[in-house]
Amino acid sequence: MALVLTEEQSMLRDSARRLISDKAPVSHLRHLRDSKDPTGFSREFWHSFAEMGFAGLLVLEEFGGSGLGYVEAGVVMEEIGRTLMPSPFLATSVVAASALNRGGNAAQKSEYLPKISNGSLLATLAVDEGAKHRPLQTSLQAVRAGNGFRLSGAKALVVDGHVADLLIVAARTAGAAGEREGLTLFLVNPKAKRVAIERTIMVDAHNAARIELANVEVDADSVLGEVDQGAALLDGVLDIGRGAVASEMVGLSEEVFNRTVEYLKSRKQFGKLIGEFQALQHRAAELYVDIEITRAATIKALQALDTDVAKAASAVAVAKARAGTTATRAVQEGVQMHGGMGMTDQFDIGFFMKRARVCEELFGDANYHTEQLARARGY
Amino acid sequence: MSDAENADLETFRSETRAWLEANCPPEMRKPATSDADVFWGGRNAKFASEPQRIWFERMRDKGWTVPDWPKEYGGGGLSAAEHKVLRAEMAKLGARPPLSSFGIWMLGPALLKYGNDAQKKEHLPNIAAGLIRWCQGYSEPNAGSDLASLQTRAESDGDDFVITGQKIWTSYANYADWIFCLVRTDSAAKKHDGISFILFDMTSKGVSTKPILLISGYSPFCETFFDNVRVPKSHVVGTVNRGWDVAKYLLQHERAMISGMGERGVGRPLGQIAADSVGTDALGRLDDPMLRGRIASFDVDEAALAACAERAVDLAKAGQAHPAFSSAMKYYGTELNKRRYEILMSAGGVEALEWDSERSKQGARPRAWLRTKANSIEGGTTEVMLGIVAKRILDLPGA
């Protein structure tokens, strides 16, 4: 498979770019932040997104979706990264839809996937519990009770948690924290009794929530996949999410980089354009190469996911690790090269720095994924 | 790509896999560990082993020493997609290149683009068949990074040029049969406008070479001297005084070649090689957490670069490649290879310090480590590459 976009994928990119840059430039995020918007994204825009077929991009046509693949999802994520548009696309259309696609039984699929496709249902995965992404450390307890389970514990960094209509909760039905065996995914109604959801205002002004479950009752039908055997399902869904976030970071990095290079070509000091200084030229050139390499690694990972999710782990680890270090470098150089202007809230560069920091933590940072690669290679 | 083309490509893949499996000797399925393992061809070439000869001859007979060259010049006539399949299948098997040569990597592509019919017919088949070994006469003592300031003169004399001057860092000039060489044919013109690209036999009267001893203890490079060397004007490739165009085009291929150096993704993972000397802890992890982290970061970057190299080929095929992108790859690939050898030295510890013994294969590791230091200098320094990226790709001012 060639590591370049096909004609259809390029057309998808162009239409996503037109729509997003027109309706949701960075000023859209700024407005949501400044007005303390209670939803955190534009529902109206989400419906036009759904009408374009983006909300159900990964959902099969029989459930009302577009039936496209992870490369296409990455194409949309990259465009989202360029303008930092807050959107349910990641949590609902990529992560939750993949969890249902891969783990759902016929009833679960036909109940939820059509609603995801038409934009009427928002869903999210709740996995992290501690400060860092450690899925196997999941300790939220699910104990059998009658015909179902009772769930108790807390989750953090649940993207879109305060607006979601459906929570997919990783819980421990057996074993101890750190073990693969004994993980189970549950579909939980956020409006159920004893579910407490606190929206957390984040540094990047994107949606996240803390969720507490205190003996929340769910029936046996709410198990997604198999009891105790959820680790493999979770791995695949997380890898899909990681590939998508890596794409967002590629888009974000490239946008910051383009803005920074334009600044180097227009800002004058000492009687010349600062882009004439070799100290800055070489740093810009290094960053360009970093972004190109990371872009290639990310396409590679998305193609690997399209081929076989279960065999894509190493390619995804490479992409997410690279995306983290590259985006971090891009936003740091962006602020530094913009000088004092880069430090002002009035200038957009800071928004990119903040979003990059959150993307870095989402689904595992560069250290986490570098460690995963080392383990996979047996040293 | 249509379904029919895809099906054809899959047929090609299975046939290629079967052919390689049947024809690549087992000895040729592991990485070359020293220069003796590499077959360079040429008038005085000797095979290091029987498997090396067999492998070379079988591949040559299929045109697969130069798989994507036209068949009329001894190539395999493969399409870009087929060539990619062949490379992938060879990599899967760990098959070595049957023939290494500057003729294949550098001169051939330049001749295919700029050479006339007679030049192509004379030189390309000899390159494909490994009969003539080429060297590159580019750098001079006062023309390194600033290559276009070269001063080797070619004076017009009837149907000939008479060449006088000195080249330096001429790789394997002492083993080469012919040279492709940059000479100044107009000293009054601006520096880029008076250069010609010319080919001549290294046995010509007036040519001499002197190997340069390097920090690795080896002499892969020479000083090369020309004292009134007489060369027919018909040996100029392209137009007289427009040699810089040819030179730059060739440099793109040279940079692509250098960025591809190093045993990328073949053999055992670096972390396992390190474990041989460093040892492992109770969990089977490398018993040096800092080194383990460095290696893992290296592995991430190496895998990402491999994807980028693959993408660069795909972009070129799709007509979307930036012509200066090989400079970007050259910069990153060489810096990465230096990192690899710093890690190998660190991992090897005391065992990697031995310089002259059977046990250390004559200091293979430290010598290779020192050799890599040239990677970011030869073919254009890292600093020159970054300058090219800044100027030609990013369009930054005054670069």
Interface residues (C-beta under 8 A of the other chain):
Chain A: A2 L3 V4 V261 L264 K265 K272 L273 G275 E276 Q278 Q281 H282 A284 A285 E286 Y288 V289 E292 I293 T294 R295 A296 A297 I299 K300 S314 A315 A317 V318 A319 A321 R322 H369 T370 E371 L373 A374 R377 G378 Y379
Chain B: P269 G271 Q272 A274 A275 T280 G284 R285 L286 R292 G293 I295 A296 S297 D299 V300 D301 A303 A304 L305 A307 C308 E310 R311 D314 L315 K317 A318 Q320 F325 A328 Y331 Y332 E383 M385 L386 G387 V389 A390 K391 I393 L394 D395 L396 P397 G398 A399
